[in-house]
């Protein structure tokens, strides 16, 4: 990776005033006393400045995408609030006084939202706020360290293995119940679960009941 002029280091990044008004679940950042094993690239200063050549830039996007996915999987996080996350250990390396800019992070997430056939990162992210998809403010995104259809398959398999096909299960018990403690999706936001179930509902393999705040789902064979 080629190097560019270093970023100014006299000021640390500050969270911007941007916020999304479309979400009901508060953003839960990773802890500042981070236990995540960062790769060597995270301590490489040019990593924080997007490179000018297409080939190098695409490689940089791919590395950031993988790092973001692994970081969110490690902490079981699903939502990325970009302005807030800028000061997290993921995007701000205090040891080398380097950080990613908001504009650069938006470009990386844009790359992650696109399919590989379109030169993207395999749809490993999805803008939450509708403005993101329409050219408006891009402030918040889902991070798919497992894609929605992958989560749906895993959860559906658990339901079948526990003999609960055809039984109405509440969203709460599916993501926070005693029975799912220790499962990869334990603690998942209910909004994420709803998004993951969309494909199954369209295929007639699940049916969602109830309204906002009190939803249930029934899985079919």
TORSE-630148 format. One record per atom (N, C-alpha, C): x, y, z; residue in three letters. Coordinates in steps of 0.001 Angstrom, whole numbers, plus 524288, in hexadecimal, padded with zeros to 5 digits. Layout:
<atoms>
XYZALA ...
</atoms>
This chain:
<atoms>
803517FB5680000UNK 800008000080000UNK 80372804D780000UNK 80283808557FC52UNK 805B680D037FC02UNK 8042D810C68003EUNK 807B98144A801B0UNK 8068B81804805DBUNK 8055681D4A8038BUNK 80237820498066AUNK 800D682590804E7UNK 8029E8294280920UNK 8018482E338084DUNK 802D68320580C4EUNK 7FFF4830A881141UNK 8028D830E7815C8UNK 7FFFA82F5E81AA9UNK 7FB998330F81C1BUNK 7F7CD8310681EF1UNK 7F39083450820DCUNK 7F587837B682558UNK 7F33383C3E82628UNK 7F4A683F6D82AABUNK 7F3BC83C5282FA0UNK 7F72783CEA8335BUNK 7F6AC839E783831UNK 7F60283D4D83D01UNK 7F5068424583C4CUNK 7F49E845BB840CAUNK 7EF538456184374UNK 7EB7A84320840BEUNK 7E647842C084306UNK 7E43C83D408424BUNK 7E19483B4D84633UNK 7DF1583639845BAUNK 7D9D5836E084315UNK 7D7D0832BF84085UNK 7D2B48332883DFFUNK 7CE74833E484206UNK 7CA95836F5840AEUNK 7C63A837F084431UNK 7C13F835E6841BAUNK 7BDB9833A2844C9UNK 7B8BC831F68429DUNK 7B5DB836998404FUNK 7B36A835F583BC0UNK 7B08583A338395FUNK 7AB1283A5483BB3UNK 7A82083E4583A1BUNK 7A2D583ED583C28UNK 79EDE83BC583903UNK 7A0A5838E8834EBUNK 79D06835E7831BBUNK 79A69831B783503UNK 79591830B783413UNK 792D882C87836CFUNK 78E8382A7F8335FUNK 78D29825948342DUNK 788E18233D83140UNK 7840682348834A6UNK 77F9D8249A8324FUNK 77ACC824DF83542UNK 7773F8204C83404UNK 7793E81C5783122UNK 775E88181182F73UNK 776548134E832EFUNK 779848136983705UNK 77A6C80ED283A33UNK 7784680F7783FB9UNK 7765980B26841E6UNK 7744E80B4684730UNK 7780C808CA84B06UNK 77BF4805EB84910UNK 77FB28035A84C77UNK 78494806AE84CFDUNK 7863580813851BCUNK 78AD480B578526AUNK 78FB3808AC8503DUNK 7934580BD684E1EUNK 7982F809C284C1FUNK 79B75807D4850BAUNK 79D97803198503AUNK 7A0CE800DC85463UNK 7A660800338525AUNK 7A9E4803D685394UNK 7AF3D8036E851A4UNK 7B24D7FF4685493UNK 7B69E7FDA785240UNK 7BA1F7FA01854E2UNK 7BCD77FCDC8595EUNK 7BE897FA2085D5DUNK 7C1247FCA5861CBUNK 7C6517FF1F8603BUNK 7C7AE80353862D9UNK 7CC9F805F8861ABUNK 7D14C802A68635AUNK 7D0B77FFA48678DUNK 7D4EC7FC1E86932UNK 7D47F7F720865F5UNK 7D60F7F79D8610DUNK 7D4FF7F3A085D2EUNK 7D8737EED585DC2UNK 7D6117EA3585D1FUNK 7D8FB7E55185D67UNK 7D9B57E2F085800UNK 7D7E97E5A3853FBUNK 7D83E7E38984EAFUNK 7DDE97E36384CD8UNK 7DFA37DEF084A8DUNK 7E5077DE8C84895UNK 7E5967E11A84337UNK 7E7187E5FD8432CUNK 7E7937E8C883E36UNK 7EC0D7E69D83AEFUNK 7EB627E66B835C3UNK 7EF8D7E4888324DUNK 7F3CE7E8AB831AFUNK 7F8617E73782FA9UNK 7FCB17EAFC82EF2UNK 7FB377EFB982BA5UNK 7F7B47EEFB827CBUNK 7F6357F3608246CUNK 7F3B97F7CF82789UNK 7F1707F69682C01UNK 7EEDC7FA9082F2EUNK 7F2C87FE788316AUNK 7F7B87FCF98318CUNK 7FBD98007283382UNK 7FF298029E82F1AUNK 7FD4F8022982A44UNK 800178041E825AAUNK 7FDBD809648242AUNK 8007980DC0824FAUNK 7FE3A812F88242FUNK 7FB5A813D481F04UNK 7FD708122081A7FUNK 7FA9B8131881594UNK 7F54D8105C81535UNK 7F45B80C99818A0UNK 7EF68809C9818A3UNK 7EAD480D77819A1UNK 7EBD4811DF81C30UNK 7E7B18157D81DB3UNK 7E6B0819C0819A0UNK 7E9AF819B28156EUNK 7E8E281D6581128UNK 7E79D81A4F80C3BUNK 7E30981B27809FDUNK 7E18D8183E80555UNK 7E54C81971800DDUNK 7E7178155E7FE51UNK 7EB25815D57FA62UNK 7E8EF8176E7F510UNK 7EC1881A1D7F1D1UNK 7EA1481C4D7ECEBUNK 7E97C8185F7E877UNK 7ECCB8145E7E83BUNK 7EC77810AA7E3EBUNK 7E81F80CBD7E4EBUNK 7E52880B597E0CEUNK 7E08A808127E154UNK 7E1D0802BF7E3ACUNK 7E5EA800457E1C5UNK 7E7437FB077E39FUNK 7E8957FB067E96EUNK 7EBD57FEC77EB07UNK 7ED647FF277F080UNK 7E8C5800A67F3F0UNK 7E58C804217F1FEUNK 7E0FD805E57F4EEUNK 7DD1E801697F5CAUNK 7DC4D7FE437F1A9UNK 7D8C27F9D27F21FUNK 7DACE7F5E57F619UNK 7DFEF7F4F87F602UNK 7E2557F17A7F9D7UNK 7E1B17F3A97FF5CUNK 7E2297F8C07FFE1UNK 7E1857FB54804F4UNK 7DBDE7FAD7806D8UNK 7D8287FB998034FUNK 7D2A07FAE48049DUNK 7D1A87F55E806A7UNK 7D3E07F181803ECUNK 7D30D7EC058056AUNK 7D53D7EAE680AD9UNK 7D9C77ED2F80C0AUNK 7DC217EC5E81131UNK 7D8E97EEF981572UNK 7D7007F3AC81470UNK 7D3A97F6578183FUNK 7CE977F34B81903UNK 7CC587F156814BDUNK 7C7837EE5781514UNK 7C8327E99481893UNK 7CC537E6AA817BBUNK 7CD487E1FA81ADAUNK 7CE337E36382094UNK 7D1207E78B82175UNK 7D2327E943826D0UNK 7CD317EAE582996UNK 7C9DF7EDD8826EEUNK 7C4F37EF9C82938UNK 7C1737EAF482A89UNK 7C1307E73182700UNK 7BE047E283827FBUNK 7C0087DF7882CB4UNK 7C5277DE9882CE5UNK 7C7687DB9083130UNK 7C6C77DE6383668UNK 7C75B7E38783651UNK 7C6C77E6A683B0FUNK 7C1307E64683D25UNK 7BD657E6C983999UNK 7B7F17E68683B40UNK 7B67B7E10183D02UNK 7B89C7DD0783A79UNK 7B7967D7AA83C23UNK 7B9E27D6A88418FUNK 7BE957D8AB84277UNK 7C1347D7ED8477EUNK 7BDF67DA3284BF4UNK 7BBB37DECF84B07UNK 7B8A87E17C84F18UNK 7B2C17E07C84EA2UNK 7B1387DD3184AE6UNK 7ABB07DC2B849EDUNK 7A8B37E14784928UNK 7AAA37E4678459CUNK 7A8217E94984424UNK 7A5DB7E8B383EA7UNK 7A1A07EB6A83DADUNK 79EF97EAF0838A4UNK 79E3A7F033835FBUNK 79E3F7F45383908UNK 79D287F99083710UNK 7A20C7FCF783783UNK 7A3247FFEB83375UNK 7A78C8039183390UNK 7A57C8091A832DEUNK 7A5FE80C42836EDUNK 7A494811CA83693UNK 7A997814BB83557UNK 7AA1F8165483077UNK 7AF288183882E81UNK 7B17581CC583199UNK 7AE828210B83284UNK 7B0DE825728355AUNK 7B2D6823FB83AC3UNK 7AFD1820A983D89UNK 7B16081F0B842C7UNK 7B61681B6D842A5UNK 7B629817F783ECCUNK 7BA44813F483E7EUNK 7BFA18162383D2DUNK 7BFD781AE383B27UNK 7C4E181D2183990UNK 7C8D381D6083E03UNK 7C6EF81DDD842D4UNK 7CA7F81E3884744UNK 7CB76818EF849E2UNK 7C93F814D2847A7UNK 7CA0F80F9C849DCUNK 7CF6F80D8F84862UNK 7D171809A984B31UNK 7D6948076A849E7UNK 7D6DA8052E8446BUNK 7D25E803D784226UNK 7D253801AC83CE1UNK 7D44B80596838DBUNK 7D2A980A758395DUNK 7D3F880E6983572UNK 7D7BE812948375FUNK 7D91A8126283C4FUNK 7DCBD8164383E77UNK 7E1068136C84176UNK 7E59C8134683F3BUNK 7EA14810B7841B4UNK 7ED3F814DD8449FUNK 7EC6581523849AEUNK 7EEFE8192E84CD1UNK 7F4E58185784D30UNK 7F69D8138284C88UNK 7FC358125584D04UNK 7FF66814EC848B5UNK 7FD0D8156D84410UNK 7FFE6817D183FB3UNK 7FD6681CFE83E11UNK 7F98681EC58411BUNK 7F6F2823CF84019UNK 7F4908240283A9BUNK 7F1E881FCC83927UNK 7EF6081F9383410UNK 7E9A481E16834B0UNK 7E6668202883138UNK 7E0E181EF483158UNK 7DE9A81F5982BE2UNK 7DA3681CDE82B28UNK 7D77781CF78262FUNK 7D3A28218682631UNK 7D33B82438821DDUNK 7CF848289082182UNK 7CA068266F8207CUNK 7C61F829998219EUNK 7C0BE8280A820B0UNK 7BFD58270881AE2UNK 7C1F182A6D8178BUNK 7C13E829CE811E6UNK 7C395824A281001UNK 7C8258234081223UNK 7CAA481E4F8109CUNK 7C775819A281275UNK 7C55B81A0581732UNK 7C23E815BD8194EUNK 7BD44814F881613UNK 7BAE1819398145CUNK 7B63E818D381108UNK 7B797815F180BFDUNK 7BC1D81725809B6UNK 7BDCA81477804EAUNK 7BE9480EA2805DFUNK 7C0CB80D5080A59UNK 7C1C2807D080B9CUNK 7BC9A804E680C46UNK 7B8E98074780F06UNK 7B3D4804BF80FCBUNK 7B0EF8044D80A8FUNK 7B1648084980747UNK 7AF0E807FE8020CUNK 7B12B803407FF18UNK 7B64E802747FF6CUNK 7B8C47FDE77FCF5UNK 7B6867F8DC7FF37UNK 7B5D77F8A58045BUNK 7B3E37F3F5806EBUNK 7AE3E7F2C080576UNK 7AB2E7F6BB8040DUNK 7A5A97F5D9802C5UNK 7A4F17F3827FD57UNK 7A8E27F3E27FA0DUNK 7A85C7F21C7F49DUNK 7A9BF7EC5B7F405UNK 7A7587E9E27F028UNK 7A87F7E4737EEECUNK 7ADEC7E4087EC77UNK 7B0507DF817ECEBUNK 7B5807DEB47EAB0UNK 7B5767DF7A7E4CAUNK 7B13D7DDD77E23EUNK 7B0EA7DE6F7DC8DUNK 7B0C67E4237DAE0UNK 7AF7E7E78B7DE8BUNK 7AF637ED297DD7DUNK 7B4477EFED7DF8DUNK 7B8377ECC77E0E3UNK 7BD157EF017E2D3UNK 7BCFC7F0617E88EUNK 7B9437EE227EB6BUNK 7B8BB7EF5D7F0EFUNK 7BAAE7EB187F480UNK 7B9387EB8B7F967UNK 7BB297E8057FD72UNK 7B7957E38D7FEDBUNK 7B3ED7E2387FB6FUNK 7B0A47DDAD7FC6CUNK 7ABEB7DEB47FFD4UNK 7AA007E3907FFC2UNK 7A54E7E507802BBUNK 7A5D77E3AE8088AUNK 7AA337E55080AC3UNK 7AB407E4608104BUNK 7A98C7E8F0813B5UNK 7A6E77ECBB81164UNK 7A4B27F11D8145EUNK 79FC37F2E681199UNK 79C917F5C28146AUNK 797A17F7B981235UNK 7963B7FCC981503UNK 79570800EF811F9UNK 793F6805E081463UNK 78EA680552816FDUNK 78E328074381BBEUNK 7894C806E181EA6UNK 785A380B4E81D2FUNK 7879B8101781D8BUNK 7845A8149381C50UNK 78358814C281676UNK 77E76815B8814F1UNK 77D02815A080F6FUNK 780208198380C3BUNK 781DC81DC480EC4UNK 784E6821AA80BF0UNK 789E581F6A809C3UNK 78C0781B5A80C74UNK 790DE818FE80A9FUNK 790478168B8054EUNK 78BB58145B80454UNK 78ADF811C77FF58UNK 789368159D7FB17UNK 787D181A5F7FCBAUNK 785D881E2E7F8F1UNK 78980822DB7F854UNK 78E2D822507FA38UNK 791EE8268C7F9A2UNK 791BD82A8B7FDFBUNK 78EA38298E8020CUNK 78E5582D2D8066AUNK 7928F82C1B80A68UNK 7919082D9980F41UNK 7955882CCA8136EUNK 7962D826FD8146AUNK 79B1882578814B3UNK 79C778200B815C6UNK 79F1881FE181B1DUNK 79C1B81EAA81F16UNK 79E3281EFA82461UNK 79E1E819CE8274CUNK 79B09815FF8256AUNK 79A758113382864UNK 7999E80C93824B3UNK 79C0A8082982613UNK 79BAA80392822AEUNK 79BBB7FE94825E0UNK 799217FA8B823C2UNK 799C67F553825F0UNK 79EE77F329823E9UNK 7A1997F04382734UNK 7A65E7ED8B82595UNK 7A5237E7B98259BUNK 7A5757E56482102UNK 7A3F47DFE382073UNK 7A8BB7DC60820A4UNK 7AAB77DB4982564UNK 7AEEA7D76F825D0UNK 7ACCB7D204824B1UNK 7A7AF7D17B824EDUNK 7A4D07CD5282251UNK 7A06D7D01081F62UNK 79FAF7CEA781A8DUNK 79BA27D13A81782UNK 7963C7CFCF819AAUNK 792387D3068188FUNK 78CF37D1F481A8DUNK 78B137CC6781962UNK 78C097CA9681493UNK 78A4E7C5528132FUNK 78D507C11981624UNK 7923B7C24C81788UNK 7955B7BE9981A97UNK 7934E7BE4282030UNK 792097C2CB82270UNK 78FBB7C2D9827ACUNK 78A877BFF8827ADUNK 787547C0E7823ABUNK 782397BE6482354UNK 782D27B87782330UNK 786AE7B6998204AUNK 787927B0F981FDFUNK 7893D7AEA48251CUNK 78CC07B161827D2UNK 78EAE7AF7E82CDEUNK 78A477AF54830EAUNK 7873F7B38B83129UNK 783047B3CF83504UNK 77EBE7AFE0833BAUNK 77D747AF6082EBCUNK 779787AB9F82D1BUNK 77B237A60882E69UNK 780257A4E282DB4UNK 7822879FA682EFBUNK 781B879EA0834D6UNK 782C17A29C83807UNK 782447A20983DB6UNK 77C987A0FB83F3AUNK 779067A3D183CCDUNK 773767A31083DE5UNK 771D879D7983C92UNK 773AA79B8B8381DUNK 7725A796308368EUNK 774C27922D83A39UNK 779B17930A83B9CUNK 77C7078F5583F0AUNK 77A2078F2484484UNK 777997935F84620UNK 7752F7938984B55UNK 76F5E7923A84B20UNK 76D967907F84686UNK 7682C78ED5845F9UNK 764267931B8467EUNK 76572797D28448FUNK 761E279C388453FUNK 75FB579E5784022UNK 7601F79B3D83BF6UNK 75D9779CD283711UNK 757AB79CD1837E7UNK 755107A0EA83616UNK 74F6B7A157836BFUNK 74DC47A3D083BD8UNK 751907A50D83F29UNK 750767A78A84434UNK 7519F7AD5D843C8UNK 74E257B0A1845EEUNK 74F217B649845E4UNK 7531E7B79A84A10UNK 7577F7B9D184866UNK 75BA77BB6E84BECUNK 75C007C15E84BD6UNK 75C8C7C3C98505FUNK 75D197C97485077UNK 762947CAEE84EB5UNK 7630D7CF9484C88UNK 768347D17D84AFDUNK 76BD27D19884FB3UNK 7699F7D33E8542AUNK 76CD97D3B6858DBUNK 76F407CE8385A63UNK 76C1C7CA5C85A84UNK 76E437C55D85C33UNK 7720F7C3208582EUNK 771687C49A85337UNK 774F47C2AF84F2FUNK 77A5C7C51D84F8CUNK 77AAC7C9E88519CUNK 77FC57CC7E851D3UNK 781C27CD5B85765UNK 77E487CCFF85B4AUNK 77FF37CDFF860AEUNK 77E487C9C78648CUNK 77BA57C5B9862AAUNK 779B67C1AE86625UNK 77DF57BE2586846UNK 77CB97BB8686C8BUNK 780707B7EA86F06UNK 782247B39A86B40UNK 77E877B1F6867E6UNK 77FA87AD948645CUNK 783C27AEDF86044UNK 784837B3E085F1FUNK 788407B54A85AFEUNK 78D667B77285D2BUNK 78DED7B7688624CUNK 792E77B9128648AUNK 797417B58386293UNK 79B677B7DC860BBUNK 79FAC7B4D485E94UNK 79F6B7B454858ADUNK 79AE47B5AD8565FUNK 79A6F7B59A850AFUNK 79CC47BAA884E77UNK 79E8A7BA678499CUNK 7A1207BEE884734UNK 79DAC7C3B9846E7UNK 798807C2F584685UNK 794FE7C768845E0UNK 792C67C95F84B16UNK 794817C73084F75UNK 792937C90385483UNK 793D37CECF8552AUNK 78FE47D1EC8568EUNK 790A17D78785731UNK 78FDB7DA9E85238UNK 78E817D7FA84DF9UNK 78D8C7DAAA848FEUNK 7891B7DE968499AUNK 789A67E3128471BUNK 785687E6ED84735UNK 780A27E4B284469UNK 77C087E5DD8466EUNK 777467E3DB8440AUNK 776907E5FF83E86UNK 7787B7EAB783D87UNK 7783B7ECE283843UNK 77B7B7E9A383478UNK 77FE27E7B18364CUNK 783387E46483307UNK 780727DF3F831ECUNK 77E087DCFB835F6UNK 77B2C7D81F83544UNK 776D97D8CC83131UNK 773FB7DD1A83194UNK 76FC47DE1C82DD9UNK 771E57DE5F82848UNK 7765D7E0F3827A6UNK 778C57E15D82271UNK 77A6C7DBF882084UNK 77C807D8B7823F9UNK 77E5F7D38B8226FUNK 779E37CFE3820F1UNK 7755E7D0C282345UNK 770E37CD5982236UNK 76E0F7CEBD81D2AUNK 76F467D33381AECUNK 76C837D50D81646UNK 76C8C7D10E811DFUNK 771237CEC2810E4UNK 7718E7CAEF80CB0UNK 76E467C62080D9DUNK 76E217C43981280UNK 76B047BF9E813C5UNK 765337C0BF8132FUNK 763937C576814B6UNK 75E127C6F78143EUNK 75C7A7C70D80E7DUNK 75FD17C93280B23UNK 75E9D7C9808058FUNK 75E347C41380318UNK 761347C0628052DUNK 7611B7BB0980321UNK 75CD57B7AF80596UNK 759E67B9FB80946UNK 755C57B71180BD8UNK 757BA7B35280FF9UNK 75C947B414811C1UNK 75ED97B09A815A7UNK 75E6C7B2C081B2FUNK 75C467B77481BADUNK 75B787B9D3820D1UNK 7572C7BDE082069UNK 754AE7BEEA824D1UNK 750A67C2EB82513UNK 7517E7C625829F5UNK 751877CB478294BUNK 7526A7CEDD82DACUNK 74D2E7D10482F83UNK 74C777D141834B3UNK 7479D7D3208370DUNK 748BC7D7E183A79UNK 744967DACA83BA8UNK 745087DF0D83F64UNK 747007E41283CFEUNK 7477A7E7FE8406DUNK 749337ED1C83EB6UNK 74E487EEAB8413DUNK 74F897F3A4840D7UNK 754687F5B8842F5UNK 754B57F4C8848D5UNK 758E67F27084A9FUNK 759BC7F1A385031UNK 757B67EC7785241UNK 7548C7E9B684F34UNK 7526A7E4B98510DUNK 751777E13184C4FUNK 755AA7DF1784A36UNK 7554D7DBE58458BUNK 7566D7D62D846BDUNK 754147D2DC84384UNK 755197CD4C843DFUNK 755D97CB1F83E6DUNK 757E67C66883E10UNK 758BF7C3F483901UNK 757B37BE1983967UNK 755837BBF88353EUNK 754A47B657834E3UNK 757A57B46B8301EUNK 75ABC7B04C830DBUNK 75DC07ADFF82CA0UNK 75AEE7A93982A7EUNK 75B447A88482557UNK 758CA7A411822D1UNK 75CE97A09482046UNK 75B8B79BB381F71UNK 75F1C7980181CF0UNK 75F747991E81713UNK 
</atoms>
